[in-house]
Amino acid sequence: MPSGRYLTAMDLTNGSSLWRINLHPHLYYSHKARVFYHIHKDVVAASSVTGWAVLAALKNGKEFWRKRLPGEICLRPAVSDKSVFFGTCDGYVWALDRLTGQVLWERKTPLRAVGFTCEDNRLYVLSNGGDLYLLDARDGRKVWERRLGGKWRGGFLVLSGGTLYAFPESGRGGYPYGTVEHFAHALDSKTGESLWAVPIKD
């Protein structure tokens, strides 16, 4: 559970804190803090707008590594069996070695990423300009690019049964301002071929 500077794990039987990780060690005003996280099997990847990236054990919060990336991290990370992926607000996608935290590669995208998901050696990246990329997770090479359209202030990518689903973040305000109309999309996860697109009005 993200709260202020910390990512906290709680015991659901009594609400007690099991462990917590400080993602803003040099930030003293918690109202400026924002924490993102993703759970994958027995680990949790966490990051902050101040650029800190952490991989820790889900059971006890023990940190395997901690690294500070240049720029602000602005979306939930993604985790594979070999790598951990982060996106910074300046449009860079970063791949870090899951064991050591060393940077494996970095790739500049035209616009800021707002959604990640990965499977095997495939990393899917959704940008706030409505572009969807498939990158080779091993080296960051672009495999294909598809134009979904619209302005995405946030989005969720879900893989299921060979299909990639892209859902817009709901809620008012943010970017663009006011009421937003988007589409939910389904694509073939290997080819990027569009299967359907359904309008969703916010």
Backbone as a printed PyTorch tensor [residue, N CA C, xyz], in Angstrom:
tensor([[[  0.8450,  -1.1860,   0.0000],
         [  0.0000,   0.0000,   0.0000],
         [  0.8810,   1.2370,   0.0000]],

        [[  0.8010,   2.1020,  -1.0400],
         [  1.6010,   3.3210,  -1.0510],
         [  0.9760,   4.3870,  -0.1580]],

        [[  1.8150,   5.0710,   0.6110],
         [  1.3210,   6.1240,   1.4920],
         [  2.4570,   7.0990,   1.7550]],

        [[  2.3190,   8.3350,   1.2430],
         [  3.3640,   9.3190,   1.4520],
         [  4.6800,   8.8680,   0.8620]],

        [[  5.7110,   8.8030,   1.6940],
         [  7.0360,   8.4020,   1.2210],
         [  7.2150,   6.8990,   1.1700]],

        [[  6.2790,   6.1320,   1.7210],
         [  6.5220,   4.7160,   1.9730],
         [  5.6140,   3.7940,   1.1570]],

        [[  6.1610,   2.6090,   0.8690],
         [  5.3610,   1.4790,   0.4240],
         [  5.2810,   0.5340,   1.6140]],

        [[  4.0610,   0.2450,   2.0640],
         [  3.8590,  -0.5070,   3.2980],
         [  3.0880,  -1.7880,   3.0350]],

        [[  3.5320,  -2.8890,   3.6300],
         [  2.8000,  -4.1540,   3.6010],
         [  2.0840,  -4.3190,   4.9310]],

        [[  0.7930,  -4.6900,   4.8650],
         [ -0.0070,  -4.8060,   6.0780],
         [ -0.5340,  -6.2230,   6.2530]],

        [[ -0.6570,  -6.6340,   7.4930],
         [ -1.2910,  -7.9020,   7.8440],
         [ -2.8040,  -7.7060,   7.7650]],

        [[ -3.4740,  -8.4290,   6.8740],
         [ -4.9030,  -8.2200,   6.6690],
         [ -5.7510,  -8.7350,   7.8260]],

        [[ -5.1740,  -9.5380,   8.7040],
         [ -5.9580, -10.0510,   9.8290],
         [ -6.1020,  -9.0390,  10.9550]],

        [[ -5.1050,  -8.1460,  11.1040],
         [ -5.1850,  -7.1910,  12.2130],
         [ -4.7650,  -5.7680,  11.8420]],

        [[ -4.3440,  -5.5620,  10.5820],
         [ -3.9900,  -4.2190,  10.1370],
         [ -2.6150,  -3.7410,  10.5500]],

        [[ -1.8270,  -4.6170,  11.1680],
         [ -0.4890,  -4.2000,  11.5980],
         [  0.4540,  -4.1220,  10.4030]],

        [[  1.4900,  -3.3130,  10.5540],
         [  2.4810,  -3.1400,   9.4990],
         [  3.4920,  -4.2840,   9.5380]],

        [[  3.7010,  -4.9330,   8.3950],
         [  4.6760,  -6.0150,   8.3020],
         [  6.0550,  -5.4800,   7.9290]],

        [[  6.0930,  -4.5730,   6.9920],
         [  7.3300,  -3.9140,   6.5860],
         [  6.9850,  -2.6730,   5.7840]],

        [[  7.9610,  -1.7960,   5.6210],
         [  7.7560,  -0.6360,   4.7670],
         [  9.0750,  -0.2080,   4.1530]],

        [[  8.9790,   0.3620,   2.9640],
         [ 10.1450,   0.8110,   2.2060],
         [ 10.0090,   2.3030,   1.9620]],

        [[ 11.0500,   3.0450,   2.2800],
         [ 11.0580,   4.4860,   2.0570],
         [ 11.5230,   4.7610,   0.6280]],

        [[ 10.6150,   5.2540,  -0.2070],
         [ 10.9430,   5.5430,  -1.6030],
         [ 11.3780,   6.9810,  -1.8090]],

        [[ 11.3230,   7.7990,  -0.7620],
         [ 11.7280,   9.2010,  -0.8600],
         [ 12.6660,   9.5310,   0.3000]],

        [[ 13.8510,   8.9300,   0.3390],
         [ 14.7270,   9.1140,   1.5080],
         [ 15.2030,  10.5410,   1.7180]],

        [[ 15.1540,  11.3790,   0.6820],
         [ 15.6370,  12.7540,   0.8230],
         [ 14.5110,  13.7680,   0.6590]],

        [[ 13.2690,  13.2950,   0.7510],
         [ 12.1260,  14.1890,   0.6040],
         [ 11.4330,  14.3140,   1.9550]],

        [[ 11.2750,  15.5430,   2.4250],
         [ 10.7450,  15.7440,   3.7670],
         [  9.3030,  16.2360,   3.7720]],

        [[  8.7430,  16.4830,   2.5850],
         [  7.3560,  16.9190,   2.5020],
         [  6.5760,  15.8490,   1.7580]],

        [[  5.8650,  15.0060,   2.4960],
         [  5.2530,  13.8180,   1.9170],
         [  4.1360,  14.1370,   0.9390]],

        [[  3.5650,  15.3740,   0.9820],
         [  2.5040,  15.6930,   0.0370],
         [  3.0330,  15.7750,  -1.3920]],

        [[  4.3570,  15.8680,  -1.5500],
         [  4.9560,  15.8770,  -2.8800],
         [  5.3000,  14.4680,  -3.3560]],

        [[  5.1270,  13.4880,  -2.4890],
         [  5.5680,  12.1330,  -2.7960],
         [  4.5100,  11.3710,  -3.5780]],

        [[  4.9760,  10.4810,  -4.4380],
         [  4.0880,   9.5560,  -5.1180],
         [  4.8490,   8.2640,  -5.3570]],

        [[  4.2180,   7.1520,  -5.0220],
         [  4.8660,   5.8480,  -5.0780],
         [  4.0930,   4.9420,  -6.0290]],

        [[  4.8240,   4.1760,  -6.8440],
         [  4.2400,   3.1890,  -7.7460],
         [  4.8180,   1.8190,  -7.4040]],

        [[  4.0360,   0.7580,  -7.6290],
         [  4.5760,  -0.5700,  -7.3380],
         [  3.8990,  -1.6250,  -8.2030]],

        [[  4.5690,  -2.7780,  -8.3080],
         [  4.0270,  -3.9160,  -9.0440],
         [  4.5260,  -5.1920,  -8.3830]],

        [[  3.6170,  -6.1180,  -8.1160],
         [  3.9560,  -7.3940,  -7.4890],
         [  4.0640,  -8.4610,  -8.5750]],

        [[  5.1560,  -9.2090,  -8.5400],
         [  5.3780, -10.2920,  -9.4990],
         [  5.9240, -11.4940,  -8.7440]],

        [[  5.0880, -12.5100,  -8.6150],
         [  5.4750, -13.7310,  -7.9070],
         [  5.9130, -13.3840,  -6.4820]],

        [[  7.2000, -13.5540,  -6.1540],
         [  7.6530, -13.3600,  -4.7770],
         [  8.4170, -12.0550,  -4.5700]],

        [[  8.3170, -11.1240,  -5.5240],
         [  9.0160,  -9.8480,  -5.3750],
         [  8.0490,  -8.6920,  -5.6180]],

        [[  8.4410,  -7.5200,  -5.1410],
         [  7.7000,  -6.2990,  -5.4200],
         [  8.6850,  -5.2650,  -5.9570]],

        [[  8.3490,  -4.6810,  -7.1020],
         [  9.1310,  -3.5800,  -7.6570],
         [  8.4180,  -2.2910,  -7.2910]],

        [[  9.1680,  -1.3190,  -6.8110],
         [  8.5810,  -0.0550,  -6.3870],
         [  9.4120,   1.0930,  -6.9400]],

        [[  8.7470,   2.2350,  -7.1340],
         [  9.4440,   3.4010,  -7.6720],
         [  8.7560,   4.6600,  -7.1860]],

        [[  9.4210,   5.7930,  -7.3920],
         [  8.8920,   7.0640,  -6.9160],
         [  9.1290,   8.1490,  -7.9500]],

        [[  8.3860,   9.2480,  -7.8190],
         [  8.5680,  10.3680,  -8.7340],
         [  9.9430,  11.0100,  -8.5770]],

        [[ 10.6130,  10.7460,  -7.4730],
         [ 11.9510,  11.2930,  -7.2780],
         [ 13.0330,  10.4360,  -7.9320]],

        [[ 12.6320,   9.3790,  -8.6570],
         [ 13.5850,   8.6110,  -9.4460],
         [ 14.1120,   7.3460,  -8.8150]],

        [[ 13.7060,   7.0370,  -7.5850],
         [ 14.2090,   5.8280,  -6.9370],
         [ 13.4840,   4.5960,  -7.4620]],

        [[ 14.2640,   3.5530,  -7.7410],
         [ 13.7380,   2.2630,  -8.1840],
         [ 14.2640,   1.1910,  -7.2390]],

        [[ 13.3580,   0.3310,  -6.7600],
         [ 13.7110,  -0.6610,  -5.7490],
         [ 13.0860,  -2.0000,  -6.1190]],

        [[ 13.8260,  -3.0780,  -5.8780],
         [ 13.2640,  -4.4220,  -5.9500],
         [ 13.4520,  -5.0660,  -4.5890]],

        [[ 12.3570,  -5.6230,  -4.0410],
         [ 12.4030,  -6.1740,  -2.6880],
         [ 11.6310,  -7.4840,  -2.6200]],

        [[ 11.9060,  -8.2520,  -1.5720],
         [ 11.1870,  -9.5000,  -1.3320],
         [  9.7880,  -9.1820,  -0.8240]],

        [[  8.7940,  -9.8390,  -1.3950],
         [  7.4170,  -9.5880,  -0.9930],
         [  7.1660, -10.0460,   0.4450]],

        [[  7.8400, -11.0930,   0.8690],
         [  7.5840, -11.6820,   2.1840],
         [  7.9860, -10.7630,   3.3290]],

        [[  9.1650, -10.1420,   3.2130],
         [  9.6780,  -9.3710,   4.3520],
         [ 10.1570,  -7.9630,   3.9970]],

        [[ 10.0510,  -7.5700,   2.7270],
         [ 10.4580,  -6.2300,   2.3300],
         [ 11.9570,  -6.0280,   2.2130]],

        [[ 12.7360,  -7.1010,   2.3180],
         [ 14.1910,  -6.9770,   2.2050],
         [ 14.5580,  -6.5330,   0.7960]],

        [[ 15.3480,  -5.4630,   0.7140],
         [ 15.7160,  -4.9100,  -0.5850],
         [ 16.8400,  -5.7190,  -1.2250]],

        [[ 16.6300,  -6.1000,  -2.4790],
         [ 17.6870,  -6.7430,  -3.2500],
         [ 18.6150,  -5.6880,  -3.8420]],

        [[ 18.0290,  -4.5990,  -4.2940],
         [ 18.8220,  -3.4790,  -4.7950],
         [ 17.9690,  -2.2190,  -4.8210]],

        [[ 18.6660,  -1.0950,  -4.9140],
         [ 18.0400,   0.2260,  -4.9880],
         [ 18.8780,   1.0740,  -5.9340]],

        [[ 18.2190,   1.7480,  -6.8610],
         [ 18.9480,   2.5520,  -7.8370],
         [ 18.1560,   3.8190,  -8.1250]],

        [[ 18.8670,   4.9260,  -8.3310],
         [ 18.1940,   6.1710,  -8.6840],
         [ 18.3980,   6.4490, -10.1660]],

        [[ 17.2920,   6.5870, -10.8780],
         [ 17.3350,   6.8740, -12.3030],
         [ 17.2340,   8.3760, -12.5370]],

        [[ 17.8040,   8.8740, -13.6300],
         [ 17.6490,  10.2960, -13.9460],
         [ 16.2150,  10.5870, -14.3720]],

        [[ 15.6540,  11.6430, -13.8870],
         [ 14.2820,  11.9920, -14.2340],
         [ 13.2810,  11.4340, -13.2410]],

        [[ 12.0340,  11.8640, -13.3720],
         [ 10.9610,  11.4210, -12.4960],
         [ 10.3050,  10.1660, -13.0640]],

        [[ 10.0930,   9.1720, -12.2190],
         [  9.3840,   7.9630, -12.6360],
         [  7.8880,   8.2240, -12.4830]],

        [[  7.1300,   7.9430, -13.5440],
         [  5.7490,   8.4240, -13.5690],
         [  4.7170,   7.3400, -13.8600]],

        [[  5.0810,   6.0650, -13.7300],
         [  4.0840,   5.0180, -13.9160],
         [  4.5150,   3.7530, -13.1970]],

        [[  3.5710,   2.8390, -13.0880],
         [  3.8070,   1.5780, -12.4020],
         [  4.8470,   0.7540, -13.1590]],

        [[  5.8240,   0.1610, -12.4640],
         [  6.8310,  -0.6520, -13.1470],
         [  6.2500,  -1.9710, -13.6470]],

        [[  7.0290,  -2.6670, -14.4520],
         [  6.6850,  -4.0170, -14.9030],
         [  7.8600,  -4.9250, -14.5870]],

        [[  7.5710,  -6.2030, -14.3290],
         [  8.6050,  -7.1480, -13.9070],
         [  8.4920,  -8.4240, -14.7290]],

        [[  9.6330,  -8.8930, -15.2310],
         [  9.7060, -10.2040, -15.8690],
         [ 10.6470, -11.0730, -15.0440]],

        [[ 10.9100, -12.2750, -15.5040],
         [ 11.8020, -13.1660, -14.7620],
         [ 13.2540, -12.7010, -14.8000]],

        [[ 13.6050, -11.8390, -15.7740],
         [ 14.9910, -11.4070, -15.9150],
         [ 15.1960,  -9.9100, -15.7380]],

        [[ 14.1400,  -9.1170, -15.9080],
         [ 14.3100,  -7.6610, -15.9310],
         [ 13.1930,  -6.9660, -15.1720]],

        [[ 13.4610,  -5.7040, -14.8080],
         [ 12.4540,  -4.8200, -14.2320],
         [ 12.4410,  -3.5550, -15.0820]],

        [[ 11.2450,  -3.0790, -15.4320],
         [ 11.1080,  -1.9730, -16.3690],
         [ 10.4710,  -0.7680, -15.6820]],

        [[ 11.0550,   0.4100, -15.9580],
         [ 10.5610,   1.6560, -15.3990],
         [ 10.4240,   2.6830, -16.5180]],

        [[  9.5200,   3.6350, -16.3290],
         [  9.3490,   4.7060, -17.3000],
         [  9.4720,   6.0580, -16.6250]],

        [[ 10.2640,   6.9580, -17.2110],
         [ 10.4260,   8.2920, -16.6500],
         [  9.6410,   9.3120, -17.4690]],

        [[  9.3400,  10.4350, -16.8280],
         [  8.4520,  11.4290, -17.4300],
         [  9.0470,  12.1000, -18.6630]],

        [[ 10.3520,  11.9450, -18.8810],
         [ 10.9760,  12.5260, -20.0680],
         [ 10.8960,  11.6000, -21.2760]],

        [[ 10.1390,  10.4910, -21.1540],
         [  9.9110,   9.6130, -22.2920],
         [ 10.8330,   8.4200, -22.3950]],

        [[ 11.7090,   8.2170, -21.4160],
         [ 12.6260,   7.0830, -21.4700],
         [ 12.0120,   5.8390, -20.8250]],

        [[ 12.2860,   4.7010, -21.4410],
         [ 11.9710,   3.3960, -20.8650],
         [ 13.2950,   2.7700, -20.4390]],

        [[ 13.3420,   2.2830, -19.1940],
         [ 14.5650,   1.7210, -18.6280],
         [ 14.3560,   0.2500, -18.3030]],

        [[ 15.3290,  -0.5770, -18.6770],
         [ 15.3340,  -1.9880, -18.3010],
         [ 16.5040,  -2.2330, -17.3590]],

        [[ 16.2040,  -2.7570, -16.1710],
         [ 17.2280,  -3.0530, -15.1730],
         [ 17.2910,  -4.5570, -14.9380]],

        [[ 18.4980,  -5.0440, -14.7180],
         [ 18.6880,  -6.4620, -14.4300],
         [ 17.9880,  -6.8150, -13.1210]],

        [[ 17.1830,  -7.8590, -13.1530],
         [ 16.4090,  -8.2050, -11.9590],
         [ 17.2990,  -8.6210, -10.7900]],

        [[ 18.4320,  -9.2190, -11.0580],
         [ 19.3020,  -9.6920,  -9.9870],
         [ 20.1710,  -8.5900,  -9.3950]],

        [[ 20.6790,  -7.6930, -10.2440],
         [ 21.6810,  -6.7290,  -9.7910],
         [ 21.2020,  -5.2800,  -9.7770]],

        [[ 20.1540,  -4.9630, -10.5460],
         [ 19.7100,  -3.5830, -10.6630],
         [ 20.5030,  -2.7650, -11.6650]],

        [[ 21.4500,  -3.3860, -12.3460],
         [ 22.2310,  -2.6720, -13.3550],
         [ 21.3740,  -2.3790, -14.5850]],

        [[ 21.6290,  -1.2260, -15.2080],
         [ 20.8760,  -0.8460, -16.4010],
         [ 21.2890,  -1.7340, -17.5710]],

        [[ 20.3050,  -2.4030, -18.1740],
         [ 20.5530,  -3.2450, -19.3400],
         [ 20.4320,  -2.4400, -20.6280]],

        [[ 19.4150,  -1.5900, -20.6850],
         [ 19.2450,  -0.7050, -21.8350],
         [ 18.2710,   0.4070, -21.4730]],

        [[ 18.2850,   1.4470, -22.2860],
         [ 17.3210,   2.5320, -22.1660],
         [ 16.8790,   2.9270, -23.5680]],

        [[ 15.6310,   3.3260, -23.6840],
         [ 15.1120,   3.7060, -24.9970],
         [ 14.2380,   4.9400, -24.8530]],

        [[ 14.4490,   5.9140, -25.7450],
         [ 13.6420,   7.1350, -25.7540],
         [ 12.4290,   6.9210, -26.6430]],

        [[ 11.2530,   7.1940, -26.0960],
         [ 10.0250,   7.1620, -26.8830],
         [  9.5810,   8.6010, -27.1290]],

        [[  8.8290,   8.8460, -28.2150],
         [  8.4570,  10.2250, -28.5420],
         [  7.6740,  10.9350, -27.4460]],

        [[  6.8310,  10.1860, -26.7200],
         [  6.0100,  10.7790, -25.6740],
         [  6.1340,   9.9640, -24.3950]],

        [[  5.5820,  10.4800, -23.3180],
         [  5.6830,   9.8270, -22.0140],
         [  4.8700,   8.5350, -21.9760]],

        [[  5.4540,   7.4870, -21.4210],
         [  4.7420,   6.2270, -21.2430],
         [  3.7510,   6.3460, -20.0900]],

        [[  2.5720,   5.7470, -20.2580],
         [  1.5600,   5.7670, -19.2000],
         [  1.1210,   4.3650, -18.8030]],

        [[  1.5770,   3.3290, -19.5320],
         [  1.1980,   1.9650, -19.2010],
         [  2.2350,   0.9690, -19.6830]],

        [[  2.4740,  -0.0630, -18.8600],
         [  3.4380,  -1.1220, -19.1490],
         [  2.7790,  -2.4770, -18.9300]],

        [[  3.2180,  -3.4690, -19.6770],
         [  3.0480,  -4.8580, -19.2870],
         [  4.0560,  -5.6720, -20.0730]],

        [[  4.4130,  -6.8460, -19.5690],
         [  5.4140,  -7.6520, -20.2550],
         [  5.0650,  -9.1280, -20.1460]],

        [[  5.5820,  -9.8780, -21.1130],
         [  5.4050, -11.3250, -21.1420],
         [  6.5390, -11.9150, -21.9590]],

        [[  7.2190, -12.9100, -21.3910],
         [  8.3660, -13.5290, -22.0560],
         [  9.3670, -12.4350, -22.4390]],

        [[  9.6950, -12.3120, -23.7160],
         [ 10.6490, -11.2880, -24.1580],
         [  9.9590, -10.0970, -24.8050]],

        [[  8.6920,  -9.8820, -24.4660],
         [  7.9240,  -8.7950, -25.0670],
         [  7.5390,  -7.7740, -23.9980]],

        [[  7.8250,  -6.5080, -24.2790],
         [  7.4360,  -5.4100, -23.3990],
         [  6.5130,  -4.4870, -24.1790]],

        [[  5.3150,  -4.2860, -23.6620],
         [  4.3330,  -3.4200, -24.3050],
         [  4.3140,  -2.0780, -23.5780]],

        [[  4.3550,  -0.9990, -24.3600],
         [  4.4240,   0.3480, -23.8030],
         [  3.3300,   1.1980, -24.4370]],

        [[  2.5020,   1.8150, -23.6040],
         [  1.4530,   2.7220, -24.0660],
         [  1.8590,   4.1450, -23.7300]],

        [[  1.8010,   5.0530, -24.7240],
         [  2.1930,   6.4420, -24.4950],
         [  0.9680,   7.3170, -24.2900]],

        [[  1.1930,   8.5010, -23.7060],
         [  0.0690,   9.4110, -23.4690],
         [ -0.4540,  10.0320, -24.7550]],

        [[  0.2330,   9.8150, -25.8630],
         [ -0.2580,  10.2750, -27.1520],
         [ -1.0790,   9.2360, -27.8920]],

        [[ -1.3340,   8.0820, -27.2460],
         [ -2.1560,   7.0540, -27.8600],
         [ -1.4100,   6.1050, -28.7720]],

        [[ -0.0850,   6.0430, -28.6390],
         [  0.7130,   5.0940, -29.4180],
         [  1.0570,   3.8890, -28.5500]],

        [[  0.9750,   2.7150, -29.1520],
         [  1.2790,   1.4650, -28.4580],
         [  2.4870,   0.8250, -29.1240]],

        [[  3.4980,   0.4810, -28.3160],
         [  4.7290,  -0.0960, -28.8380],
         [  4.9230,  -1.5040, -28.2850]],

        [[  5.4590,  -2.3640, -29.1270],
         [  6.0060,  -3.6270, -28.6570],
         [  7.5150,  -3.5370, -28.7830]],

        [[  8.2100,  -3.6680, -27.6490],
         [  9.6640,  -3.6500, -27.6270],
         [ 10.1830,  -5.0330, -27.2860]],

        [[ 11.3270,  -5.3770, -27.8570],
         [ 12.0160,  -6.5980, -27.4560],
         [ 12.6010,  -6.3480, -26.0690]],

        [[ 12.1420,  -7.0950, -25.0830],
         [ 12.5460,  -6.8490, -23.6990],
         [ 14.0310,  -7.0960, -23.4650]],

        [[ 14.6930,  -7.7850, -24.3810],
         [ 16.1080,  -8.0960, -24.1910],
         [ 17.0210,  -6.9300, -24.5320]],

        [[ 16.6160,  -6.0940, -25.5120],
         [ 17.5130,  -5.0230, -25.9440],
         [ 16.8020,  -3.6990, -26.2280]],

        [[ 15.4720,  -3.6480, -26.0690],
         [ 14.7350,  -2.4120, -26.2920],
         [ 14.3990,  -2.1330, -27.7420]],

        [[ 14.7210,  -3.0610, -28.6380],
         [ 14.4340,  -2.8540, -30.0600],
         [ 12.9220,  -2.8100, -30.2940]],

        [[ 12.4800,  -1.8470, -31.1280],
         [ 11.0580,  -1.7420, -31.4340],
         [ 10.6640,  -2.8040, -32.4520]],

        [[  9.6570,  -3.6140, -32.0980],
         [  9.1700,  -4.6740, -32.9830],
         [  8.0430,  -4.1490, -33.8570]],

        [[  7.0760,  -3.4720, -33.2320],
         [  6.0290,  -2.7980, -33.9940],
         [  5.4560,  -1.6440, -33.1910]],

        [[  4.7250,  -0.7930, -33.9080],
         [  4.0720,   0.3670, -33.3110],
         [  2.6680,   0.4620, -33.8870]],

        [[  1.6910,   0.7060, -33.0210],
         [  0.3060,   0.8380, -33.4560],
         [ -0.2780,   2.1270, -32.8870]],

        [[ -1.0700,   2.7860, -33.7010],
         [ -1.6950,   4.0390, -33.2970],
         [ -3.1010,   3.7580, -32.7780]],

        [[ -3.3220,   3.9920, -31.4680],
         [ -4.6490,   3.8270, -30.8910],
         [ -5.4460,   5.1220, -30.9550]],

        [[ -4.7460,   6.2440, -30.9040],
         [ -5.4040,   7.5390, -30.9580],
         [ -5.8210,   8.0310, -29.5850]],

        [[ -6.2670,   9.2770, -29.5420],
         [ -6.7140,   9.8680, -28.2920],
         [ -5.5620,  10.3910, -27.4600]],

        [[ -5.9100,  10.9900, -26.3330],
         [ -4.9400,  11.4870, -25.3570],
         [ -5.1270,  10.7010, -24.0720]],

        [[ -4.1270,   9.9380, -23.7050],
         [ -4.2150,   9.0390, -22.5560],
         [ -3.4500,   9.6360, -21.3890]],

        [[ -4.1610,  10.1140, -20.3620],
         [ -3.4590,  10.5970, -19.1730],
         [ -2.9950,   9.4270, -18.3150]],

        [[ -3.5640,   8.2550, -18.5660],
         [ -3.1840,   7.0330, -17.8700],
         [ -3.8500,   5.8650, -18.5570]],

        [[ -3.2880,   4.6790, -18.3970],
         [ -3.8780,   3.5210, -19.0410],
         [ -3.3930,   2.2270, -18.4260]],

        [[ -4.1250,   1.1610, -18.7030],
         [ -3.7900,  -0.1610, -18.1870],
         [ -3.6840,  -1.1300, -19.3530]],

        [[ -2.6220,  -1.9140, -19.3710],
         [ -2.4200,  -2.9470, -20.3790],
         [ -2.5230,  -4.3040, -19.7050]],

        [[ -3.3370,  -5.1840, -20.2950],
         [ -3.5770,  -6.5100, -19.7210],
         [ -3.3990,  -7.5510, -20.8120]],

        [[ -2.6310,  -8.6080, -20.5210],
         [ -2.4360,  -9.7230, -21.4440],
         [ -3.2490, -10.9200, -20.9820]],

        [[ -3.9650, -11.5420, -21.9310],
         [ -4.7460, -12.7300, -21.6000],
         [ -4.9990, -13.5410, -22.8580]],

        [[ -4.5170, -14.7890, -22.8630],
         [ -4.8140, -15.7010, -23.9550],
         [ -4.4090, -15.2150, -25.3310]],

        [[ -3.2630, -14.5670, -25.4400],
         [ -2.7970, -14.0910, -26.7310],
         [ -3.3910, -12.7670, -27.1680]],

        [[ -4.1760, -12.1410, -26.2980],
         [ -4.7860, -10.8510, -26.6060],
         [ -4.2580,  -9.7920, -25.6460]],

        [[ -3.9610,  -8.6230, -26.1950],
         [ -3.5320,  -7.4790, -25.3960],
         [ -4.6900,  -6.4930, -25.3110]],

        [[ -5.0800,  -6.1560, -24.0910],
         [ -6.1680,  -5.2070, -23.8670],
         [ -5.5880,  -3.8960, -23.3530]],

        [[ -6.0790,  -2.7870, -23.8930],
         [ -5.6700,  -1.4550, -23.4500],
         [ -6.9050,  -0.7190, -22.9570]],

        [[ -6.8810,  -0.3450, -21.6780],
         [ -8.0120,   0.3390, -21.0600],
         [ -7.5730,   1.7200, -20.5910]],

        [[ -8.3760,   2.7460, -20.8490],
         [ -8.0290,   4.0880, -20.3670],
         [ -8.2660,   4.2190, -18.8770]],

        [[ -7.4780,   5.0720, -18.2540],
         [ -7.6890,   5.3900, -16.8470],
         [ -8.9510,   6.2190, -16.7160]],

        [[ -9.7840,   5.8860, -15.7510],
         [-11.0340,   6.6160, -15.5670],
         [-10.8370,   7.7810, -14.6200]],

        [[-11.8530,   8.6330, -14.5450],
         [-11.8140,   9.7730, -13.6300],
         [-11.7170,  11.0850, -14.3640]],

        [[-12.1610,  12.1370, -13.7170],
         [-12.1510,  13.4640, -14.3270],
         [-10.9020,  14.2280, -13.9310]],

        [[-10.6690,  15.3320, -14.6490],
         [ -9.4980,  16.1420, -14.3720],
         [ -8.2710,  15.5690, -15.0400]],

        [[ -7.1030,  16.0630, -14.6370],
         [ -5.8710,  15.5510, -15.2310],
         [ -5.7310,  16.0260, -16.6610]],

        [[ -5.2610,  15.1450, -17.5370],
         [ -5.0130,  15.5180, -18.9250],
         [ -5.6390,  14.4890, -19.8320]],

        [[ -6.5320,  14.8780, -20.7770],
         [ -7.0210,  16.2430, -20.9380],
         [ -8.0280,  16.6030, -19.8600]],

        [[ -8.3340,  17.8840, -19.7220],
         [ -9.1990,  18.3420, -18.6470],
         [-10.6580,  18.0420, -18.9600]],

        [[-11.4510,  17.8780, -17.8920],
         [-12.8870,  17.7070, -18.0440],
         [-13.2600,  16.3040, -18.4680]],

        [[-14.4440,  16.1830, -19.0790],
         [-14.9410,  14.8870, -19.5040],
         [-14.1080,  14.3570, -20.6650]],

        [[-13.7460,  13.0860, -20.5950],
         [-12.8610,  12.4770, -21.5740],
         [-13.5660,  11.3060, -22.2340]],

        [[-13.4200,  11.1900, -23.5330],
         [-13.9420,  10.0170, -24.2200],
         [-12.7800,   9.2540, -24.8330]],

        [[-12.6760,   7.9820, -24.4800],
         [-11.6130,   7.1230, -24.9730],
         [-12.2270,   5.8500, -25.5400]],

        [[-11.3580,   4.9970, -26.0320],
         [-11.7590,   3.6730, -26.4790],
         [-10.9820,   2.6280, -25.6910]],

        [[-11.6280,   1.5260, -25.3910],
         [-10.9270,   0.3360, -24.9280],
         [-10.5880,  -0.4900, -26.1600]],

        [[ -9.3840,  -1.0560, -26.1750],
         [ -8.8980,  -1.7500, -27.3650],
         [ -8.5100,  -3.1860, -27.0360]],

        [[ -8.6740,  -4.0590, -28.0200],
         [ -8.1440,  -5.4170, -27.9620],
         [ -7.3190,  -5.6460, -29.2180]],

        [[ -6.0960,  -6.1690, -29.0360],
         [ -5.1900,  -6.3970, -30.1540],
         [ -4.5610,  -7.7790, -30.0360]],

        [[ -4.1760,  -8.3250, -31.1740],
         [ -3.3860,  -9.5460, -31.1650],
         [ -2.0260,  -9.2160, -30.5470]],

        [[ -1.6360,  -9.9370, -29.5030],
         [ -0.4360,  -9.5660, -28.7540],
         [  0.8540,  -9.7660, -29.5460]],

        [[  0.8360, -10.6130, -30.5590],
         [  2.0510, -10.8540, -31.3420],
         [  2.1660,  -9.9140, -32.5360]],

        [[  1.0560,  -9.6740, -33.2170],
         [  1.1120,  -8.8840, -34.4470],
         [  0.6780,  -7.4390, -34.2580]],

        [[ -0.0700,  -7.1570, -33.1850],
         [ -0.6050,  -5.8190, -32.9830],
         [ -1.8550,  -5.5400, -33.7910]],

        [[ -2.3800,  -6.5520, -34.4810],
         [ -3.5930,  -6.3670, -35.2720],
         [ -4.7720,  -6.0520, -34.3570]],

        [[ -5.5530,  -5.0330, -34.7340],
         [ -6.7060,  -4.6400, -33.9320],
         [ -7.8110,  -5.6780, -34.0490]],

        [[ -8.3410,  -6.1090, -32.9110],
         [ -9.4470,  -7.0600, -32.8810],
         [-10.7750,  -6.3400, -32.6780]],

        [[-10.7710,  -5.3350, -31.8170],
         [-11.9430,  -4.4810, -31.6400],
         [-11.5590,  -3.2450, -30.8470]],

        [[-12.4140,  -2.2220, -30.9390],
         [-12.2630,  -0.9970, -30.1580],
         [-13.6570,  -0.5210, -29.7790]],

        [[-13.8680,  -0.2860, -28.4900],
         [-15.1860,   0.0730, -27.9740],
         [-15.0890,   1.4150, -27.2610]],

        [[-15.9500,   2.3800, -27.5910],
         [-15.8780,   3.6850, -26.9190],
         [-16.2920,   3.5930, -25.4580]],

        [[-15.5650,   4.3240, -24.6230],
         [-15.8810,   4.4290, -23.2020],
         [-15.9520,   5.9040, -22.8700]],

        [[-17.0930,   6.3490, -22.3840],
         [-17.2400,   7.7560, -22.0330],
         [-17.0560,   7.9290, -20.5440]],

        [[-16.2010,   8.8620, -20.1930],
         [-15.9000,   9.1380, -18.7840],
         [-16.8420,  10.2240, -18.2770]]])
